[in-house]
Amino acid sequence: MAEPRVPGSGGDGIELPCGETITPHDLDMGLREYDCACGDRHAVVMDIHPLGRFVPESLADVLRATVEPADEFDEFTTAHLMGMVLEEFPEAVVAEDLSEDGQVGYSLLWLSDFDSRRLHEIVVELLVELMEHAMSHAGDDDAMAEFEAQMLEFDVEEFVERYRQERDFDSEYDTAI
């Protein structure tokens, strides 16, 4: 298990949740999974990856327009989304601030103990919880009941499967839908 540390303190390397160590230079900006020496595949997320990696752009637009971050960001970003994942799974996600390393092409990096498909499912589950929480504060009982009914029919695994097929995640040239 990776030991907690200050983000950006990777020094000679980044310790993955499995205990293996890599350098940020081992990771290409288009990479979604890292085939680790431990035998597992670890999901890779960078701050440059758009929210559309996980959900349709129409939902990403709604999240950016309605969620007001309590930090220096102007809108809801992948960094906020991965913060939610990190909060739920602190032992399974490593976060690194690489803003001082001008050679990697990104500033923030998250590596998880999960493969990219499982991380995708977790992200969708957390976004559904976020939407449910927002609906509960809307004060509209009818809208809340409708939302809950729709969520009973929503299958996260099926959504992720279909979304990943449409986005063609086997290619590094996937496009937003």
C-alpha positions as CSV (number, residue, x, y, z in Angstrom):
1,M,0.0,0.0,0.0
2,A,1.3,3.4,-0.9
3,E,2.2,5.7,2.0
4,P,0.4,9.0,2.3
5,R,2.6,12.0,1.4
6,V,2.4,15.6,0.2
7,P,1.3,15.8,-3.4
8,G,4.2,16.6,-5.6
9,S,6.7,14.9,-3.3
10,G,7.4,12.1,-5.9
11,G,11.1,13.0,-6.0
12,D,12.7,10.1,-7.9
13,G,9.4,8.4,-8.5
14,I,5.7,8.0,-7.7
15,E,4.7,5.1,-5.5
16,L,1.6,3.4,-6.9
17,P,-1.1,2.0,-4.6
18,C,0.4,-1.4,-5.2
19,G,3.8,-0.4,-3.9
20,E,5.6,-0.2,-7.3
21,T,7.4,3.0,-8.3
22,I,7.3,4.8,-11.6
23,T,8.3,8.2,-12.9
24,P,5.8,10.7,-14.4
25,H,7.9,10.4,-17.6
26,D,6.7,6.8,-17.9
27,L,3.2,8.2,-18.7
28,D,2.1,9.5,-22.0
29,M,-0.6,12.2,-22.0
30,G,-3.1,10.0,-23.8
31,L,-2.6,7.0,-21.4
32,R,-5.7,5.8,-19.6
33,E,-4.1,2.7,-18.0
34,Y,-0.6,1.8,-16.9
35,D,0.4,-1.9,-17.2
36,C,2.3,-2.2,-14.0
37,A,5.2,-4.6,-13.1
38,C,2.9,-5.9,-10.3
39,G,0.7,-7.5,-13.0
40,D,-2.3,-5.2,-12.6
41,R,-3.5,-2.3,-14.7
42,H,-3.8,1.0,-13.0
43,A,-6.1,3.8,-14.2
44,V,-4.3,7.0,-15.1
45,V,-6.0,10.4,-15.1
46,M,-4.4,13.7,-15.7
47,D,-5.9,17.2,-15.2
48,I,-5.8,17.7,-19.0
49,H,-8.3,14.8,-19.5
50,P,-11.7,16.3,-20.0
51,L,-14.9,15.4,-18.0
52,G,-16.1,14.0,-21.3
53,R,-13.8,11.1,-20.7
54,F,-16.3,9.8,-18.2
55,V,-19.7,11.3,-19.2
56,P,-21.3,12.8,-22.3
57,E,-20.3,16.4,-23.0
58,S,-23.9,17.5,-22.4
59,L,-23.7,16.3,-18.8
60,A,-20.2,17.7,-18.5
61,D,-21.6,21.1,-19.6
62,V,-24.3,20.9,-16.9
63,L,-21.7,20.0,-14.2
64,R,-19.5,23.0,-15.3
65,A,-22.5,25.3,-15.3
66,T,-24.1,24.2,-12.0
67,V,-21.4,23.1,-9.6
68,E,-19.6,26.0,-8.0
69,P,-16.2,24.9,-6.8
70,A,-14.9,26.2,-3.5
71,D,-11.4,26.7,-4.8
72,E,-9.5,28.7,-7.4
73,F,-11.1,26.9,-10.3
74,D,-13.8,28.8,-12.2
75,E,-15.7,25.6,-13.0
76,F,-16.1,21.9,-12.1
77,T,-13.2,20.0,-13.6
78,T,-11.6,16.6,-13.8
79,A,-9.5,17.7,-10.7
80,H,-12.8,18.0,-8.7
81,L,-14.0,14.7,-10.0
82,M,-10.8,12.9,-9.0
83,G,-10.9,14.7,-5.6
84,M,-14.3,13.0,-5.1
85,V,-12.7,9.6,-6.0
86,L,-9.7,10.3,-3.7
87,E,-12.0,11.2,-0.9
88,E,-13.9,7.9,-1.2
89,F,-10.9,5.7,-1.8
90,P,-7.9,7.4,-0.1
91,E,-5.9,4.2,0.0
92,A,-6.5,3.3,-3.6
93,V,-5.6,6.5,-5.4
94,V,-2.2,8.3,-5.5
95,A,-2.3,12.0,-6.5
96,E,0.7,14.0,-7.6
97,D,1.2,17.7,-8.3
98,L,3.6,17.9,-11.2
99,S,3.1,21.5,-12.0
100,E,6.8,22.2,-11.5
101,D,7.8,19.6,-14.1
102,G,7.5,21.3,-17.4
103,Q,8.5,18.2,-19.3
104,V,5.4,16.1,-18.7
105,G,2.6,18.3,-20.3
106,Y,0.2,18.1,-17.4
107,S,0.0,19.4,-13.8
108,L,-2.0,16.9,-11.8
109,L,-1.9,13.2,-12.0
110,W,-3.9,10.5,-10.4
111,L,-3.1,6.7,-10.5
112,S,-5.5,4.3,-9.0
113,D,-5.5,0.7,-7.8
114,F,-8.4,0.2,-10.1
115,D,-8.2,-0.4,-13.9
116,S,-9.7,2.3,-16.0
117,R,-13.1,0.6,-16.5
118,R,-13.6,0.2,-12.7
119,L,-12.6,3.8,-12.2
120,H,-15.1,4.9,-14.8
121,E,-17.8,3.0,-13.0
122,I,-16.8,4.6,-9.7
123,V,-16.8,8.1,-11.3
124,V,-20.3,7.6,-12.7
125,E,-21.6,6.3,-9.3
126,L,-20.2,9.4,-7.6
127,L,-21.7,11.7,-10.1
128,V,-25.1,10.1,-9.6
129,E,-24.7,10.6,-5.9
130,L,-23.7,14.3,-6.5
131,M,-26.8,14.8,-8.7
132,E,-29.0,13.1,-6.1
133,H,-27.6,15.4,-3.4
134,A,-28.3,18.4,-5.6
135,M,-31.8,17.2,-6.3
136,S,-32.5,16.8,-2.5
137,H,-31.7,20.5,-2.0
138,A,-33.9,21.6,-4.9
139,G,-37.0,21.4,-2.7
140,D,-39.1,19.9,-5.5
141,D,-40.5,16.6,-4.3
142,D,-41.9,15.7,-7.7
143,A,-38.6,16.2,-9.4
144,M,-36.8,14.2,-6.7
145,A,-39.3,11.3,-7.0
146,E,-38.8,11.3,-10.8
147,F,-35.0,11.4,-10.5
148,E,-35.1,8.5,-8.0
149,A,-37.4,6.5,-10.3
150,Q,-35.0,7.1,-13.2
151,M,-32.0,6.1,-11.1
152,L,-33.7,2.8,-10.2
153,E,-33.6,2.0,-13.9
154,F,-30.1,3.3,-14.5
155,D,-27.4,0.6,-14.8
156,V,-24.0,2.0,-14.2
157,E,-22.1,-1.0,-15.7
158,E,-24.3,-0.9,-18.9
159,F,-23.8,2.9,-19.2
160,V,-20.0,2.6,-18.9
161,E,-19.9,-0.3,-21.4
162,R,-21.9,1.6,-24.0
163,Y,-20.1,4.9,-23.4
164,R,-16.7,3.3,-23.7
165,Q,-17.7,1.6,-26.9
166,E,-19.0,4.8,-28.4
167,R,-15.9,6.7,-27.3
168,D,-13.6,3.9,-28.7
169,F,-11.3,3.8,-25.7
170,D,-9.1,1.3,-27.5
171,S,-7.8,4.1,-29.6
172,E,-5.9,7.1,-28.3
173,Y,-7.9,9.2,-30.7
174,D,-11.3,9.0,-29.1
175,T,-13.6,11.9,-29.5
176,A,-16.3,13.5,-27.3
177,I,-19.9,12.4,-27.9
